[in-house]
Amino acid sequence: MKNRNVYFDNTNQKIRWTQSEFKDIAVTYEYIGKSTKLEFDLLIELLWHKYEDSDIDPVELKRIFNELRSFCDSVKQNYSLF
């Protein structure tokens, strides 16, 4: 699975999963990390469940992303998928 960059625009409350590098992304986007498409979809699902139509706190988003990545990495390691 292909890892791509995840960026968040706090002003417009938008999150992107893209191959683009930071220098190619609009200034309002903050780099969050790398993920596969499946991990990104799960992140979106978690964020929707937690925030619904409320604004997403960027610090909380980064924490959720890091916890999700840690969980996914541990599952992959347990099943020797690395």
Residue frames relative to the residue before (quaternion, step in Angstrom):
aa qw qx qy qz dx dy dz
M 1.0000 0.0000 0.0000 0.0000 0.00 0.00 0.00
K 0.4378 -0.7215 0.4926 0.2125 3.49 -1.06 0.87
N 0.2812 -0.7332 0.5960 0.1677 3.55 -0.95 0.96
R 0.0340 -0.7738 0.6324 0.0081 3.53 -1.06 0.83
N 0.6010 -0.5786 0.4261 0.3500 3.53 -1.32 0.30
V 0.2103 -0.7423 0.6254 0.1166 3.52 -1.17 0.77
Y 0.0380 -0.7917 0.6090 -0.0287 3.56 -0.87 1.08
F 0.1677 -0.7803 0.5962 0.0867 3.55 -1.19 0.63
D 0.1917 -0.7485 0.6278 0.0945 3.55 -1.01 0.94
N 0.2913 -0.7999 0.5038 0.1467 3.56 -0.22 1.30
T 0.6202 0.5661 -0.3446 0.4196 3.60 1.02 -0.76
N 0.7939 0.2806 -0.1285 0.5239 3.57 0.87 -1.01
Q 0.3616 -0.7602 0.4638 0.2761 3.57 1.35 -0.03
K 0.4544 0.6512 -0.4720 0.3830 3.56 0.83 1.08
I 0.1627 -0.7649 0.6183 0.0777 3.51 -1.15 0.76
R 0.1280 -0.8096 0.5720 0.0302 3.58 -0.95 0.92
W 0.1674 -0.7167 0.6691 0.1036 3.53 -1.23 0.70
T 0.1951 0.8206 -0.4947 0.2092 3.58 -0.24 1.24
Q 0.5174 -0.6139 0.5019 0.3218 3.54 -1.30 0.37
S 0.5047 0.6854 -0.4094 0.3286 3.58 1.21 -0.44
E 0.4218 -0.6736 0.5502 0.2563 3.51 -1.21 0.64
F 0.7138 -0.4683 0.3158 0.4142 3.55 -1.28 0.43
K 0.6667 0.5226 -0.3099 0.4317 3.59 0.91 -0.90
D 0.6897 0.4735 -0.2719 0.4757 3.60 1.20 -0.50
I 0.6167 0.5459 -0.3335 0.4587 3.59 1.29 -0.17
A 0.6033 -0.5653 0.4214 0.3726 3.56 -1.10 0.70
V 0.6454 -0.5794 0.3539 0.3501 3.54 -1.08 0.80
T 0.6585 0.5461 -0.3236 0.4043 3.59 1.02 -0.67
Y 0.6148 0.5471 -0.3541 0.4443 3.61 1.23 -0.20
E 0.1990 -0.7624 0.6079 0.0981 3.55 -1.01 0.92
Y 0.4646 -0.6782 0.4976 0.2767 3.55 -0.93 0.95
I 0.2085 -0.7860 0.5748 0.0908 3.57 -0.92 1.01
G 0.6815 -0.4251 0.3023 0.5133 3.59 0.92 -0.89
K 0.5391 -0.5872 0.4827 0.3627 3.54 -1.30 -0.38
S 0.0827 0.7894 -0.6058 0.0547 3.55 -1.14 0.67
T 0.4994 -0.5834 0.5293 0.3607 3.51 -1.33 0.22
K 0.6825 -0.4682 0.3536 0.4357 3.59 -1.27 0.19
L 0.6514 0.5193 -0.3128 0.4563 3.57 0.96 -0.86
E 0.6565 0.4952 -0.3072 0.4788 3.59 0.95 -0.85
F 0.6320 0.5264 -0.3249 0.4668 3.58 1.03 -0.78
D 0.6492 0.5130 -0.3128 0.4663 3.58 0.94 -0.87
L 0.6469 0.5051 -0.3119 0.4786 3.57 1.01 -0.79
L 0.6143 0.5420 -0.3370 0.4641 3.59 1.05 -0.76
I 0.6502 0.5084 -0.3114 0.4710 3.59 0.92 -0.91
E 0.6424 0.5226 -0.3153 0.4634 3.59 0.97 -0.86
L 0.6617 0.4997 -0.3035 0.4694 3.60 0.93 -0.88
L 0.6644 0.5054 -0.3048 0.4585 3.57 0.93 -0.89
W 0.6437 0.5116 -0.3254 0.4669 3.59 0.99 -0.81
H 0.6461 0.5262 -0.3167 0.4532 3.57 0.96 -0.87
K 0.7211 0.4489 -0.2474 0.4662 3.58 0.94 -0.89
Y 0.8249 0.2906 -0.1142 0.4712 3.58 0.79 -1.02
E 0.1540 -0.7962 0.5551 0.1850 3.60 1.13 -0.64
D 0.8150 -0.2174 0.1599 0.5127 3.63 -0.51 -1.09
S 0.4798 0.6600 -0.4399 0.3749 3.60 1.26 0.21
D 0.6046 -0.5500 0.4263 0.3877 3.56 -1.26 0.34
I 0.3872 -0.7082 0.5512 0.2113 3.52 -1.13 0.80
D 0.3560 -0.7159 0.5638 0.2070 3.55 -0.87 0.99
P 0.4532 -0.7272 0.4388 0.2705 3.64 -0.61 1.07
V 0.6262 0.5230 -0.3407 0.4671 3.60 1.06 -0.68
E 0.6627 0.4910 -0.2918 0.4844 3.57 0.98 -0.87
L 0.6045 0.5537 -0.3460 0.4564 3.60 1.06 -0.74
K 0.6641 0.4971 -0.3031 0.4690 3.59 0.88 -0.93
R 0.6423 0.5186 -0.3213 0.4640 3.61 0.99 -0.83
I 0.6593 0.4971 -0.3030 0.4757 3.59 0.91 -0.92
F 0.6406 0.5253 -0.3222 0.4582 3.58 0.93 -0.88
N 0.6802 0.4902 -0.2935 0.4593 3.61 0.85 -0.95
E 0.6473 0.5032 -0.3189 0.4754 3.61 0.99 -0.76
L 0.6444 0.5148 -0.3131 0.4708 3.57 0.99 -0.83
R 0.6513 0.5082 -0.3135 0.4683 3.60 0.93 -0.89
S 0.6460 0.5196 -0.3155 0.4617 3.57 0.95 -0.85
F 0.6493 0.5105 -0.3066 0.4729 3.58 0.96 -0.88
C 0.6824 0.4876 -0.2914 0.4600 3.60 0.81 -0.98
D 0.6488 0.5140 -0.3175 0.4627 3.59 0.98 -0.83
S 0.6576 0.5064 -0.3198 0.4570 3.58 1.00 -0.78
V 0.6240 0.5172 -0.3363 0.4796 3.61 1.05 -0.72
K 0.6548 0.5071 -0.3144 0.4639 3.60 0.90 -0.89
Q 0.6611 0.5045 -0.3085 0.4618 3.57 0.96 -0.86
N 0.6561 0.5217 -0.3130 0.4465 3.61 0.96 -0.83
Y 0.7506 0.3371 -0.1945 0.5339 3.57 1.13 -0.61
S 0.4647 -0.7204 0.4092 0.3124 3.56 1.29 0.46
L 0.3437 0.7584 -0.4841 0.2691 3.58 0.93 0.87
F 0.5266 0.6180 -0.4217 0.4036 3.59 1.26 0.03
